């Protein structure tokens, strides 16, 4: 099976997977499964819209970790989820990434769990895999936001061309699983051994 030569290639790595409200949200389940099979400790963060498309229990079962859907922990814990998640992660990947989350990140807006987590993760590698209608992807504002993020060091895995769920054809389909995994592999390799500006919190 392609891409499965080293089944434990992500051993010892902690990966945050952000899932947004694109119809391609269901494809994130296979990404989480492959990362887990590769030995990664996977934690999933879902926006409210994403939960309308795929239930958190799916990602809980695949990652074997609780799925984070709210900004603050239940029971009044002292540290919000997004800080703890970032403290433990080596890399973050948002797949699918909607125009909404791309715009928030580019503007520095953190108004829910995923956008706030990305803001806290600025000193570690973040991969974005956009997925949206071709007209939205072609919008100059979206393209400007993506270029802004590229210039800041974010990795963008461009969407593919093809038939879209909305009935259009064009560029906007979520990149294939192997393309996203390749971006994760190369990004982890590129950042291997690099220190973080803020060291992980001591337990």
C-alpha positions in Angstrom: 0.0 0.0 0.0 1.5 3.4 -1.0 3.1 5.5 1.8 3.0 2.6 4.3 6.6 1.3 4.0 7.5 2.7 7.5 4.4 2.0 9.6 5.9 3.8 12.6 7.3 6.8 10.8 5.6 9.3 13.2 6.7 7.5 16.4 7.3 10.0 19.2 5.6 12.9 17.4 2.5 14.7 18.7 0.3 16.1 15.9 -2.6 18.4 16.3 -5.3 18.0 13.6 -7.7 20.9 13.1 -11.0 20.1 11.4 -13.3 22.8 10.0 -16.7 23.0 8.5 -15.9 22.0 4.9 -17.8 19.1 3.3 -14.4 17.5 3.1 -14.3 17.2 6.9 -15.0 13.5 6.7 -11.6 13.0 4.9 -9.8 14.1 8.0 -10.8 10.8 9.6 -8.5 8.9 7.3 -5.7 11.4 8.0 -6.1 10.9 11.7 -6.1 7.1 11.2 -2.9 7.2 9.1 -1.1 9.4 11.6 -2.1 7.1 14.4 -1.0 4.0 12.5 2.3 5.8 12.0 2.8 6.0 15.7 1.8 9.7 16.3 0.0 10.9 19.3 -2.9 12.6 17.6 -5.2 15.2 19.2 -8.1 16.6 17.2 -9.6 20.1 17.5 -13.0 20.7 15.8 -14.9 23.8 15.0 -18.6 23.9 15.7 -19.4 23.7 12.0 -17.2 20.7 11.6 -19.2 18.9 14.2 -22.3 19.3 12.0 -20.6 17.2 9.4 -18.7 14.6 11.4 -19.3 13.6 15.0 -16.4 14.0 17.5 -16.8 10.4 18.5 -15.4 9.4 15.1 -12.1 11.2 15.8 -12.1 10.1 19.5 -12.2 6.5 18.3 -9.5 6.9 15.7 -7.1 9.0 17.8 -7.8 7.4 21.1 -7.7 10.8 22.7 -10.5 13.2 23.7 -11.6 15.5 21.0 -11.5 19.2 21.8 -14.5 21.2 20.8 -14.6 24.0 23.4 -12.1 26.7 24.4 -12.3 26.1 28.2 -12.1 22.8 30.0 -15.1 21.6 31.9 -14.8 21.8 35.7 -13.0 25.1 35.7 -9.5 23.8 35.1 -6.8 26.5 35.4 -5.3 26.1 31.9 -7.4 26.4 28.7 -7.2 23.5 26.2 -5.4 25.4 23.5 -2.4 26.1 25.7 -2.0 22.5 26.8 -2.5 21.2 23.3 0.2 23.5 21.9 2.6 22.7 24.7 2.6 19.0 23.7 2.5 19.2 19.9 5.3 19.0 17.4 3.2 20.1 14.5 -0.3 21.2 13.6 -2.2 20.5 10.4 -5.6 21.9 9.5 -7.4 19.7 7.0 -9.7 20.8 5.6 -9.0 24.5 6.1 -12.0 26.7 5.1 -11.7 30.3 3.8 -13.1 31.3 7.2 -10.3 29.8 9.3 -7.7 31.0 6.7 -9.0 34.5 7.1 -9.0 34.4 10.8 -5.4 33.1 11.0 -4.2 35.8 8.5 -5.9 38.5 10.6 -4.8 37.2 14.0 -8.4 36.5 15.1 -9.0 33.9 17.9 -12.7 33.7 18.6 -13.2 29.9 19.1 -11.1 26.8 20.0 -9.4 26.2 16.6 -8.4 29.8 15.7 -7.2 30.4 19.3 -5.1 27.2 19.2 -3.5 28.3 15.9 -2.6 31.7 17.5 -0.9 29.9 20.4 0.9 27.7 17.9 2.8 30.4 16.0 6.2 29.2 17.0 5.7 25.6 15.7 5.1 24.4 12.1 1.5 24.7 10.9 0.2 23.1 7.7 -3.0 24.3 6.0 -4.9 22.1 3.4 -7.6 24.4 2.0 -10.9 23.0 0.7 -13.7 25.1 -0.6 -15.8 26.1 -3.7 -13.6 27.1 -6.7 -15.1 30.6 -6.7 -14.2 31.1 -3.0 -10.6 29.7 -3.6 -10.2 32.0 -6.6 -11.3 35.1 -4.6 -8.4 37.5 -4.4 -8.9 38.0 -0.7 -8.5 34.3 0.0 -5.4 34.2 -2.2 -4.0 37.2 -0.4 -4.6 35.6 2.9 -2.9 32.4 1.8 0.1 34.3 0.5 0.3 36.2 3.8 0.4 32.9 5.7 3.0 31.5 3.3 5.2 34.5 3.8 4.9 34.0 7.6 6.1 30.4 7.2 2.9 28.4 7.2 2.9 25.4 4.8 0.0 25.4 2.3 -1.0 22.1 0.6 -2.9 23.5 -2.4 -6.2 21.9 -3.3 -6.8 19.8 -6.3 -8.9 20.3 -9.4 -12.0 18.2 -9.9 -15.7 17.8 -9.2 -16.8 19.7 -6.1 -19.6 18.8 -3.8 -21.4 22.0 -4.6 -21.7 20.9 -8.3 -18.9 23.1 -9.7 -15.7 21.8 -11.3 -12.3 23.4 -10.6 -9.6 23.9 -8.0 -11.0 23.5 -4.5 -10.9 19.8 -3.6 -9.0 18.9 -0.5 -5.5 17.7 -1.5 -5.1 13.9 -1.5 -4.1 12.1 1.7 -0.6 11.3 0.4 0.1 14.9 -0.5 -0.9 16.0 3.0 1.2 13.2 4.6 4.1 14.2 2.5 3.9 17.8 3.7 3.8 16.5 7.3 6.8 14.3 6.7 8.9 17.0 5.0 7.9 19.6 7.6 8.8 17.4 10.5 12.1 16.7 8.9 12.8 20.3 8.2 12.1 21.3 11.8 13.8 18.3 13.4 16.1 19.4 16.2 15.0 23.1 16.1 14.3 24.6 19.5 11.0 26.4 20.2 10.9 30.0 21.5 8.8 28.8 24.4 9.9 25.4 25.8 7.2 23.0 26.7 5.8 23.4 30.1 7.1 21.1 32.8 4.4 18.7 34.1 
